[in-house]
Amino acid sequence: MFENHQDAMESLLKSDENFRRLYNKHQQLDKRVTAAETGAAPMEDLALNEIKKEKLMTKDQLAHMMHNHLSEPVAG
């Protein structure tokens, strides 16, 4: 996620507790989706779809935070 902005992502992970919390939540949701889709942790379709929605909303929040971070003027 955010491969084109690795430096900014690492900076936010170090400096922004909310970003770090959301990032970790997204990672956990991604693992749950992968486990369900590969059959490692079978899940009802409705539950899987709810997790996918939550994962997408979390990614949208992260993208918004990343956009704001990249739009900030550089101190100098």
N, C-alpha and C positions, 0 to 999 in steps of 0.2 A: 504494500500500500504506500502511495506517495513516493514511488521509486525515483521520480524526477526531482524530488525535494528532500533528499535524505538528510542533508545538513540541517535544514529547518526542522524536520521531524525530530532529529536527535536533540536539537536545542530545546524544542517544546517538551520533549520527554523529560529533560533534565530540569527545566525551569517552571513548568506549569503542571501542578498537581491534578487539576481537572482533566487536562489533555492526557496525562499519563493514566488516570483512572479509566477514561473512555477508551483509550488505546488497549489497555489490558482487558476491558470488557469485550471489545471487538475481537481480540485474539481468542478469548474463551468461547465466544459465540461461534467463531469460525471453526474451532476444534469440534464443537458439538455438531455443527452442520456437516462437517467432513465425516465424523464418526457415524452419523445417521445415514448419510448418502452411501458410505462404503459398507454399511451393514454391521459395523463394529458395535454400534449402539442403536439398534432398531428403534424407530419412533413413528408415531402416527403422523400422517401427512399434515393434519391440521396443526399439530404441535411444531412440526418442522417448519411449516410456513410462518408461524408466529415468530420462531427464532430467526428465520431469515429476514422478516420485517424489522425485528429489533436490531439485527446486525446492520441492515441497511440504514436505519435511522441513526445508529451510532456512527457509522462511516460518514454520513452526511454532516453530523455535528463535528466530527474530526476535520472534514474537508473545510467547513466554515471557519473553524479555528485556525487551520493552516492558511487559508486565504487571508484572514485578518493579520496573521503573523507576517506573511510575506508582503502585505500592503503597508506595514508600519515603516515610517521613515527610519533610515539608519542613522544612529547617533554618531556624530563625528565632529 
